[in-house]
Amino acid sequence: MKAAIGYAATVVRSMWRHAGGRFPLVVLGLWAAISVVSLFWTPQPLMRTDGYHTWQSPSAEHWLGTDGTGADVFSWLMAGSRTDLLIVILTVLVAAALGLLFVAAMVSRHTALAGVSVVVVDALISIPTVLIALVLAVPLGASIAVIVIACGFGYGLNLARVARPQALLAAQSDYVESAVSNGASGAYVFFRHIVPNILPVMLVQLSLSAGTAVLAESGLTYLGVGVPSGTPSWGHSLATTVRFITVYPLTVLWPGLVVTVAVVALNLFGDALRDAIDPVTNPELRRAAGATRMEEDGHGR
Protein backbone atom coordinates (compact mmCIF):
# COMPACT_ATOMS: atom_id res chain seq x y z
CA MET A 1 0.00 0.00 0.00
CA LYS A 2 2.81 2.39 0.89
CA ALA A 3 4.53 1.69 -2.43
CA ALA A 4 1.29 2.31 -4.34
CA ILE A 5 0.73 5.64 -2.58
CA GLY A 6 4.31 6.68 -3.29
CA TYR A 7 3.94 5.70 -6.94
CA ALA A 8 0.72 7.72 -7.29
CA ALA A 9 2.30 10.74 -5.58
CA THR A 10 5.27 10.58 -7.94
CA VAL A 11 2.99 10.44 -10.97
CA VAL A 12 0.90 13.41 -9.78
CA ARG A 13 4.03 15.47 -9.03
CA SER A 14 5.39 14.72 -12.48
CA MET A 15 2.15 15.83 -14.10
CA TRP A 16 2.02 19.00 -12.00
CA ARG A 17 5.48 20.12 -13.12
CA HIS A 18 4.29 20.55 -16.72
CA ALA A 19 1.63 22.97 -17.94
CA GLY A 20 0.08 20.21 -20.02
CA GLY A 21 -0.53 18.25 -16.83
CA ARG A 22 -1.20 21.12 -14.41
CA PHE A 23 -4.14 22.48 -16.42
CA PRO A 24 -6.16 19.22 -16.52
CA LEU A 25 -5.41 18.50 -12.86
CA VAL A 26 -6.78 21.90 -11.84
CA VAL A 27 -9.84 21.63 -14.08
CA LEU A 28 -10.69 18.08 -13.08
CA GLY A 29 -10.13 18.91 -9.40
CA LEU A 30 -12.51 21.88 -9.64
CA TRP A 31 -15.01 19.72 -11.54
CA ALA A 32 -15.00 17.09 -8.81
CA ALA A 33 -15.20 19.69 -6.02
CA ILE A 34 -18.10 21.55 -7.64
CA SER A 35 -19.93 18.27 -8.19
CA VAL A 36 -19.67 17.45 -4.48
CA VAL A 37 -20.67 20.95 -3.38
CA SER A 38 -23.70 20.93 -5.71
CA LEU A 39 -25.09 17.96 -3.79
CA PHE A 40 -25.60 20.25 -0.79
CA TRP A 41 -25.67 23.82 -2.10
CA THR A 42 -26.37 25.88 -5.21
CA PRO A 43 -26.77 29.70 -5.33
CA GLN A 44 -30.45 29.29 -6.22
CA PRO A 45 -32.83 26.33 -5.87
CA LEU A 46 -32.84 24.37 -9.14
CA MET A 47 -36.62 24.25 -9.42
CA ARG A 48 -37.12 27.96 -8.73
CA THR A 49 -38.33 29.75 -11.86
CA ASP A 50 -39.49 33.30 -12.37
CA GLY A 51 -41.44 34.10 -15.51
CA TYR A 52 -40.99 37.83 -14.89
CA HIS A 53 -37.20 37.65 -14.95
CA THR A 54 -36.30 35.46 -17.94
CA TRP A 55 -33.10 35.82 -19.99
CA GLN A 56 -31.55 38.17 -17.45
CA SER A 57 -27.94 39.27 -17.79
CA PRO A 58 -25.39 38.32 -15.10
CA SER A 59 -26.05 40.08 -11.80
CA ALA A 60 -25.31 39.79 -8.08
CA GLU A 61 -28.37 37.58 -7.64
CA HIS A 62 -27.88 35.47 -10.78
CA TRP A 63 -24.15 35.22 -11.41
CA LEU A 64 -24.49 33.97 -15.01
CA GLY A 65 -28.01 35.24 -15.67
CA THR A 66 -31.23 33.26 -16.14
CA ASP A 67 -32.65 31.11 -18.91
CA GLY A 68 -36.02 31.17 -20.69
CA THR A 69 -37.86 29.92 -17.61
CA GLY A 70 -36.17 32.31 -15.20
CA ALA A 71 -34.02 29.55 -13.67
CA ASP A 72 -30.50 30.40 -12.50
CA VAL A 73 -27.96 29.35 -15.14
CA PHE A 74 -25.03 29.01 -12.70
CA SER A 75 -27.02 26.72 -10.38
CA TRP A 76 -27.98 24.44 -13.26
CA LEU A 77 -24.39 24.28 -14.47
CA MET A 78 -23.22 23.39 -10.98
CA ALA A 79 -25.78 20.62 -10.66
CA GLY A 80 -25.11 19.48 -14.22
CA SER A 81 -21.43 18.98 -13.40
CA ARG A 82 -22.23 15.95 -11.24
CA THR A 83 -24.42 14.42 -13.94
CA ASP A 84 -21.71 14.76 -16.57
CA LEU A 85 -19.05 13.51 -14.16
CA LEU A 86 -21.15 10.42 -13.47
CA ILE A 87 -21.61 9.83 -17.20
CA VAL A 88 -17.86 10.17 -17.83
CA ILE A 89 -16.91 7.75 -15.04
CA LEU A 90 -19.47 5.11 -16.04
CA THR A 91 -18.63 5.42 -19.75
CA VAL A 92 -14.91 4.99 -19.09
CA LEU A 93 -15.54 1.94 -16.90
CA VAL A 94 -17.79 0.30 -19.51
CA ALA A 95 -15.40 1.13 -22.36
CA ALA A 96 -12.40 -0.20 -20.42
CA ALA A 97 -14.18 -3.44 -19.51
CA LEU A 98 -15.44 -4.10 -23.04
CA GLY A 99 -12.14 -3.03 -24.59
CA LEU A 100 -10.14 -5.44 -22.44
CA LEU A 101 -12.64 -8.21 -23.15
CA PHE A 102 -12.29 -7.76 -26.91
CA VAL A 103 -8.49 -7.40 -26.70
CA ALA A 104 -8.28 -10.65 -24.73
CA ALA A 105 -10.37 -12.40 -27.37
CA MET A 106 -8.35 -10.95 -30.29
CA VAL A 107 -4.99 -12.07 -28.86
CA SER A 108 -6.29 -15.42 -27.68
CA ARG A 109 -4.22 -18.51 -28.46
CA HIS A 110 -7.38 -20.04 -29.91
CA THR A 111 -6.97 -19.02 -33.54
CA ALA A 112 -10.66 -19.35 -34.38
CA LEU A 113 -11.74 -17.13 -31.47
CA ALA A 114 -9.12 -14.51 -32.33
CA GLY A 115 -10.14 -14.44 -35.99
CA VAL A 116 -13.85 -14.17 -35.25
CA SER A 117 -13.23 -11.44 -32.67
CA VAL A 118 -11.31 -9.30 -35.16
CA VAL A 119 -14.13 -9.60 -37.71
CA VAL A 120 -16.79 -8.82 -35.10
CA VAL A 121 -14.95 -5.72 -33.86
CA ASP A 122 -14.38 -4.45 -37.41
CA ALA A 123 -18.06 -4.97 -38.21
CA LEU A 124 -19.51 -3.42 -35.04
CA ILE A 125 -17.17 -0.44 -34.96
CA SER A 126 -18.83 0.89 -38.13
CA ILE A 127 -22.15 1.36 -36.31
CA PRO A 128 -22.52 5.04 -35.25
CA THR A 129 -22.90 5.72 -31.55
CA VAL A 130 -25.96 7.87 -32.26
CA LEU A 131 -27.69 4.94 -33.98
CA ILE A 132 -26.99 2.69 -30.99
CA ALA A 133 -28.43 5.35 -28.68
CA LEU A 134 -31.57 5.72 -30.80
CA VAL A 135 -32.13 1.96 -30.74
CA LEU A 136 -31.62 1.80 -26.98
CA ALA A 137 -33.97 4.73 -26.44
CA VAL A 138 -36.91 2.63 -27.67
CA PRO A 139 -36.98 0.25 -24.66
CA LEU A 140 -35.15 2.48 -22.14
CA GLY A 141 -36.42 5.94 -23.02
CA ALA A 142 -34.32 9.06 -22.54
CA SER A 143 -31.91 8.21 -19.73
CA ILE A 144 -28.30 8.33 -18.61
CA ALA A 145 -28.12 4.57 -19.24
CA VAL A 146 -28.63 5.14 -22.97
CA ILE A 147 -25.61 7.46 -23.11
CA VAL A 148 -23.40 5.18 -21.01
CA ILE A 149 -24.23 1.98 -22.89
CA ALA A 150 -24.04 3.51 -26.37
CA CYS A 151 -20.81 5.43 -25.73
CA GLY A 152 -19.21 2.67 -23.64
CA PHE A 153 -19.90 0.10 -26.36
CA GLY A 154 -18.62 2.25 -29.20
CA TYR A 155 -15.54 3.49 -27.37
CA GLY A 156 -14.75 0.00 -26.07
CA LEU A 157 -14.63 -1.31 -29.63
CA ASN A 158 -12.37 1.54 -30.69
CA LEU A 159 -10.10 0.91 -27.70
CA ALA A 160 -9.79 -2.76 -28.63
CA ARG A 161 -8.93 -1.95 -32.22
CA VAL A 162 -6.26 0.61 -31.28
CA ALA A 163 -4.70 -1.53 -28.54
CA ARG A 164 -4.64 -4.78 -30.53
CA PRO A 165 -1.24 -4.28 -32.30
CA GLN A 166 0.54 -3.54 -29.01
CA ALA A 167 -1.23 -6.46 -27.32
CA LEU A 168 -0.16 -8.82 -30.12
CA LEU A 169 3.48 -7.76 -29.73
CA ALA A 170 3.31 -8.48 -26.02
CA ALA A 171 1.49 -11.79 -26.55
CA GLN A 172 4.25 -12.98 -28.90
CA SER A 173 7.12 -11.91 -26.63
CA ASP A 174 9.57 -14.29 -25.03
CA TYR A 175 8.47 -13.59 -21.45
CA VAL A 176 4.86 -14.46 -22.31
CA GLU A 177 5.99 -17.69 -23.98
CA SER A 178 8.04 -18.48 -20.89
CA ALA A 179 5.07 -17.83 -18.59
CA VAL A 180 2.81 -20.07 -20.69
CA SER A 181 5.39 -22.87 -20.80
CA ASN A 182 5.60 -22.69 -16.98
CA GLY A 183 1.87 -23.32 -16.73
CA ALA A 184 0.54 -19.79 -16.18
CA SER A 185 -3.16 -19.42 -16.90
CA GLY A 186 -4.43 -17.29 -19.76
CA ALA A 187 -6.01 -14.75 -17.40
CA TYR A 188 -2.77 -14.41 -15.42
CA VAL A 189 -0.70 -13.88 -18.57
CA PHE A 190 -3.16 -11.32 -19.91
CA PHE A 191 -3.41 -9.15 -16.80
CA ARG A 192 0.20 -9.61 -15.65
CA HIS A 193 2.05 -9.25 -18.94
CA ILE A 194 -0.22 -7.91 -21.71
CA VAL A 195 -2.30 -5.26 -19.94
CA PRO A 196 0.75 -3.34 -18.59
CA ASN A 197 2.09 -3.10 -22.14
CA ILE A 198 -1.13 -1.63 -23.54
CA LEU A 199 -1.84 0.59 -20.50
CA PRO A 200 -0.36 3.82 -21.99
CA VAL A 201 -2.43 3.37 -25.15
CA MET A 202 -5.50 2.58 -23.05
CA LEU A 203 -5.11 5.71 -20.93
CA VAL A 204 -4.93 8.00 -23.95
CA GLN A 205 -7.92 6.34 -25.61
CA LEU A 206 -9.99 6.37 -22.42
CA SER A 207 -9.25 10.06 -21.84
CA LEU A 208 -10.35 10.78 -25.40
CA SER A 209 -13.44 8.66 -24.78
CA ALA A 210 -14.19 10.63 -21.61
CA GLY A 211 -14.01 13.90 -23.51
CA THR A 212 -16.14 12.54 -26.33
CA ALA A 213 -18.68 11.28 -23.77
CA VAL A 214 -19.24 14.88 -22.63
CA LEU A 215 -19.87 15.91 -26.23
CA ALA A 216 -22.09 12.87 -26.80
CA GLU A 217 -24.18 13.75 -23.75
CA SER A 218 -24.81 17.20 -25.19
CA GLY A 219 -25.67 15.88 -28.64
CA LEU A 220 -27.89 13.01 -27.50
CA THR A 221 -29.70 15.22 -24.99
CA TYR A 222 -30.37 17.71 -27.78
CA LEU A 223 -31.87 14.85 -29.85
CA GLY A 224 -34.09 13.88 -26.92
CA VAL A 225 -32.55 10.48 -26.15
CA GLY A 226 -29.98 11.54 -23.56
CA VAL A 227 -30.48 13.04 -20.11
CA PRO A 228 -34.23 13.21 -19.39
CA SER A 229 -36.01 16.52 -18.98
CA GLY A 230 -35.73 17.93 -15.48
CA THR A 231 -32.32 16.36 -14.83
CA PRO A 232 -29.58 19.00 -14.79
CA SER A 233 -26.71 18.51 -17.21
CA TRP A 234 -24.51 20.64 -19.39
CA GLY A 235 -26.13 19.17 -22.48
CA HIS A 236 -29.57 19.99 -21.13
CA SER A 237 -28.52 23.62 -20.55
CA LEU A 238 -27.27 23.80 -24.15
CA ALA A 239 -30.34 22.11 -25.61
CA THR A 240 -32.76 24.49 -23.92
CA THR A 241 -30.93 27.67 -24.92
CA VAL A 242 -29.33 27.01 -28.32
CA ARG A 243 -32.48 28.01 -30.20
CA PHE A 244 -32.08 31.57 -28.90
CA ILE A 245 -28.35 31.93 -29.56
CA THR A 246 -28.82 34.91 -31.88
CA VAL A 247 -30.99 36.75 -29.33
CA TYR A 248 -29.42 35.73 -26.00
CA PRO A 249 -25.89 34.53 -26.87
CA LEU A 250 -24.55 34.76 -23.30
CA THR A 251 -26.95 32.08 -22.07
CA VAL A 252 -25.54 29.63 -24.62
CA LEU A 253 -21.95 30.77 -24.10
CA TRP A 254 -21.66 29.54 -20.51
CA PRO A 255 -22.57 25.84 -20.98
CA GLY A 256 -20.65 25.77 -24.26
CA LEU A 257 -17.56 27.17 -22.54
CA VAL A 258 -17.84 24.67 -19.69
CA VAL A 259 -18.13 21.74 -22.10
CA THR A 260 -15.16 22.98 -24.13
CA VAL A 261 -12.89 23.39 -21.10
CA ALA A 262 -13.87 19.96 -19.75
CA VAL A 263 -13.21 18.21 -23.07
CA VAL A 264 -9.81 19.90 -23.51
CA ALA A 265 -8.83 19.02 -19.93
CA LEU A 266 -9.79 15.37 -20.36
CA ASN A 267 -7.83 15.08 -23.60
CA LEU A 268 -4.73 16.69 -22.06
CA PHE A 269 -5.05 14.54 -18.95
CA GLY A 270 -4.56 11.32 -20.92
CA ASP A 271 -1.44 12.62 -22.68
CA ALA A 272 0.07 13.91 -19.42
CA LEU A 273 -0.74 10.70 -17.54
CA ARG A 274 0.77 8.55 -20.29
CA ASP A 275 4.07 10.43 -20.05
CA ALA A 276 4.02 10.44 -16.24
CA ILE A 277 3.59 6.65 -15.85
CA ASP A 278 6.18 5.76 -18.47
CA PRO A 279 9.62 5.20 -16.85
CA VAL A 280 11.28 5.95 -20.19
CA THR A 281 9.95 9.53 -20.27
CA ASN A 282 9.78 10.10 -16.51
CA PRO A 283 13.21 9.89 -14.80
CA GLU A 284 11.64 10.66 -11.41
CA LEU A 285 9.64 7.44 -11.66
CA ARG A 286 12.82 5.49 -12.39
CA ARG A 287 14.51 6.99 -9.35
CA ALA A 288 11.49 6.21 -7.16
CA ALA A 289 11.41 2.62 -8.41
CA GLY A 290 15.13 2.23 -7.73
CA ALA A 291 14.75 3.62 -4.20
CA THR A 292 11.87 1.20 -3.54
CA ARG A 293 13.97 -1.76 -4.69
CA MET A 294 16.89 -0.70 -2.51
CA GLU A 295 14.57 -0.39 0.49
CA GLU A 296 13.09 -3.83 -0.16
CA ASP A 297 16.58 -5.32 -0.49
CA GLY A 298 17.59 -3.71 2.78
CA HIS A 299 14.57 -5.19 4.57
CA GLY A 300 15.32 -8.54 2.97
CA ARG A 301 18.76 -8.62 4.53
C-alpha positions in Angstrom: 0.0 0.0 0.0 2.8 2.4 0.9 4.5 1.7 -2.4 1.3 2.3 -4.3 0.7 5.6 -2.6 4.3 6.7 -3.3 3.9 5.7 -6.9 0.7 7.7 -7.3 2.3 10.7 -5.6 5.3 10.6 -7.9 3.0 10.4 -11.0 0.9 13.4 -9.8 4.0 15.5 -9.0 5.4 14.7 -12.5 2.1 15.8 -14.1 2.0 19.0 -12.0 5.5 20.1 -13.1 4.3 20.6 -16.7 1.6 23.0 -17.9 0.1 20.2 -20.0 -0.5 18.3 -16.8 -1.2 21.1 -14.4 -4.1 22.5 -16.4 -6.2 19.2 -16.5 -5.4 18.5 -12.9 -6.8 21.9 -11.8 -9.8 21.6 -14.1 -10.7 18.1 -13.1 -10.1 18.9 -9.4 -12.5 21.9 -9.6 -15.0 19.7 -11.5 -15.0 17.1 -8.8 -15.2 19.7 -6.0 -18.1 21.5 -7.6 -19.9 18.3 -8.2 -19.7 17.4 -4.5 -20.7 21.0 -3.4 -23.7 20.9 -5.7 -25.1 18.0 -3.8 -25.6 20.3 -0.8 -25.7 23.8 -2.1 -26.4 25.9 -5.2 -26.8 29.7 -5.3 -30.4 29.3 -6.2 -32.8 26.3 -5.9 -32.8 24.4 -9.1 -36.6 24.2 -9.4 -37.1 28.0 -8.7 -38.3 29.8 -11.9 -39.5 33.3 -12.4 -41.4 34.1 -15.5 -41.0 37.8 -14.9 -37.2 37.6 -15.0 -36.3 35.5 -17.9 -33.1 35.8 -20.0 -31.5 38.2 -17.4 -27.9 39.3 -17.8 -25.4 38.3 -15.1 -26.1 40.1 -11.8 -25.3 39.8 -8.1 -28.4 37.6 -7.6 -27.9 35.5 -10.8 -24.1 35.2 -11.4 -24.5 34.0 -15.0 -28.0 35.2 -15.7 -31.2 33.3 -16.1 -32.7 31.1 -18.9 -36.0 31.2 -20.7 -37.9 29.9 -17.6 -36.2 32.3 -15.2 -34.0 29.6 -13.7 -30.5 30.4 -12.5 -28.0 29.3 -15.1 -25.0 29.0 -12.7 -27.0 26.7 -10.4 -28.0 24.4 -13.3 -24.4 24.3 -14.5 -23.2 23.4 -11.0 -25.8 20.6 -10.7 -25.1 19.5 -14.2 -21.4 19.0 -13.4 -22.2 15.9 -11.2 -24.4 14.4 -13.9 -21.7 14.8 -16.6 -19.0 13.5 -14.2 -21.1 10.4 -13.5 -21.6 9.8 -17.2 -17.9 10.2 -17.8 -16.9 7.8 -15.0 -19.5 5.1 -16.0 -18.6 5.4 -19.8 -14.9 5.0 -19.1 -15.5 1.9 -16.9 -17.8 0.3 -19.5 -15.4 1.1 -22.4 -12.4 -0.2 -20.4 -14.2 -3.4 -19.5 -15.4 -4.1 -23.0 -12.1 -3.0 -24.6 -10.1 -5.4 -22.4 -12.6 -8.2 -23.1 -12.3 -7.8 -26.9 -8.5 -7.4 -26.7 -8.3 -10.6 -24.7 -10.4 -12.4 -27.4 -8.4 -11.0 -30.3 -5.0 -12.1 -28.9 -6.3 -15.4 -27.7 -4.2 -18.5 -28.5 -7.4 -20.0 -29.9 -7.0 -19.0 -33.5 -10.7 -19.4 -34.4 -11.7 -17.1 -31.5 -9.1 -14.5 -32.3 -10.1 -14.4 -36.0 -13.9 -14.2 -35.2 -13.2 -11.4 -32.7 -11.3 -9.3 -35.2 -14.1 -9.6 -37.7 -16.8 -8.8 -35.1 -14.9 -5.7 -33.9 -14.4 -4.4 -37.4 -18.1 -5.0 -38.2 -19.5 -3.4 -35.0 -17.2 -0.4 -35.0 -18.8 0.9 -38.1 -22.1 1.4 -36.3 -22.5 5.0 -35.3 -22.9 5.7 -31.6 -26.0 7.9 -32.3 -27.7 4.9 -34.0 -27.0 2.7 -31.0 -28.4 5.3 -28.7 -31.6 5.7 -30.8 -32.1 2.0 -30.7 -31.6 1.8 -27.0 -34.0 4.7 -26.4 -36.9 2.6 -27.7 -37.0 0.2 -24.7 -35.2 2.5 -22.1 -36.4 5.9 -23.0 -34.3 9.1 -22.5 -31.9 8.2 -19.7 -28.3 8.3 -18.6 -28.1 4.6 -19.2 -28.6 5.1 -23.0 -25.6 7.5 -23.1 -23.4 5.2 -21.0 -24.2 2.0 -22.9 -24.0 3.5 -26.4 -20.8 5.4 -25.7 -19.2 2.7 -23.6 -19.9 0.1 -26.4 -18.6 2.3 -29.2 -15.5 3.5 -27.4 -14.8 0.0 -26.1 -14.6 -1.3 -29.6 -12.4 1.5 -30.7 -10.1 0.9 -27.7 -9.8 -2.8 -28.6 -8.9 -2.0 -32.2 -6.3 0.6 -31.3 -4.7 -1.5 -28.5 -4.6 -4.8 -30.5 -1.2 -4.3 -32.3 0.5 -3.5 -29.0 -1.2 -6.5 -27.3 -0.2 -8.8 -30.1 3.5 -7.8 -29.7 3.3 -8.5 -26.0 1.5 -11.8 -26.6 4.3 -13.0 -28.9 7.1 -11.9 -26.6 9.6 -14.3 -25.0 8.5 -13.6 -21.4 4.9 -14.5 -22.3 6.0 -17.7 -24.0 8.0 -18.5 -20.9 5.1 -17.8 -18.6 2.8 -20.1 -20.7 5.4 -22.9 -20.8 5.6 -22.7 -17.0 1.9 -23.3 -16.7 0.5 -19.8 -16.2 -3.2 -19.4 -16.9 -4.4 -17.3 -19.8 -6.0 -14.8 -17.4 -2.8 -14.4 -15.4 -0.7 -13.9 -18.6 -3.2 -11.3 -19.9 -3.4 -9.2 -16.8 0.2 -9.6 -15.6 2.0 -9.2 -18.9 -0.2 -7.9 -21.7 -2.3 -5.3 -19.9 0.7 -3.3 -18.6 2.1 -3.1 -22.1 -1.1 -1.6 -23.5 -1.8 0.6 -20.5 -0.4 3.8 -22.0 -2.4 3.4 -25.2 -5.5 2.6 -23.1 -5.1 5.7 -20.9 -4.9 8.0 -24.0 -7.9 6.3 -25.6 -10.0 6.4 -22.4 -9.2 10.1 -21.8 -10.4 10.8 -25.4 -13.4 8.7 -24.8 -14.2 10.6 -21.6 -14.0 13.9 -23.5 -16.1 12.5 -26.3 -18.7 11.3 -23.8 -19.2 14.9 -22.6 -19.9 15.9 -26.2 -22.1 12.9 -26.8 -24.2 13.7 -23.7 -24.8 17.2 -25.2 -25.7 15.9 -28.6 -27.9 13.0 -27.5 -29.7 15.2 -25.0 -30.4 17.7 -27.8 -31.9 14.8 -29.9 -34.1 13.9 -26.9 -32.5 10.5 -26.2 -30.0 11.5 -23.6 -30.5 13.0 -20.1 -34.2 13.2 -19.4 -36.0 16.5 -19.0 -35.7 17.9 -15.5 -32.3 16.4 -14.8 -29.6 19.0 -14.8 -26.7 18.5 -17.2 -24.5 20.6 -19.4 -26.1 19.2 -22.5 -29.6 20.0 -21.1 -28.5 23.6 -20.6 -27.3 23.8 -24.1 -30.3 22.1 -25.6 -32.8 24.5 -23.9 -30.9 27.7 -24.9 -29.3 27.0 -28.3 -32.5 28.0 -30.2 -32.1 31.6 -28.9 -28.4 31.9 -29.6 -28.8 34.9 -31.9 -31.0 36.8 -29.3 -29.4 35.7 -26.0 -25.9 34.5 -26.9 -24.6 34.8 -23.3 -27.0 32.1 -22.1 -25.5 29.6 -24.6 -22.0 30.8 -24.1 -21.7 29.5 -20.5 -22.6 25.8 -21.0 -20.7 25.8 -24.3 -17.6 27.2 -22.5 -17.8 24.7 -19.7 -18.1 21.7 -22.1 -15.2 23.0 -24.1 -12.9 23.4 -21.1 -13.9 20.0 -19.7 -13.2 18.2 -23.1 -9.8 19.9 -23.5 -8.8 19.0 -19.9 -9.8 15.4 -20.4 -7.8 15.1 -23.6 -4.7 16.7 -22.1 -5.1 14.5 -19.0 -4.6 11.3 -20.9 -1.4 12.6 -22.7 0.1 13.9 -19.4 -0.7 10.7 -17.5 0.8 8.5 -20.3 4.1 10.4 -20.0 4.0 10.4 -16.2 3.6 6.7 -15.9 6.2 5.8 -18.5 9.6 5.2 -16.8 11.3 6.0 -20.2 10.0 9.5 -20.3 9.8 10.1 -16.5 13.2 9.9 -14.8 11.6 10.7 -11.4 9.6 7.4 -11.7 12.8 5.5 -12.4 14.5 7.0 -9.3 11.5 6.2 -7.2 11.4 2.6 -8.4 15.1 2.2 -7.7 14.7 3.6 -4.2 11.9 1.2 -3.5 14.0 -1.8 -4.7 16.9 -0.7 -2.5 14.6 -0.4 0.5 13.1 -3.8 -0.2 16.6 -5.3 -0.5 17.6 -3.7 2.8 14.6 -5.2 4.6 15.3 -8.5 3.0 18.8 -8.6 4.5 
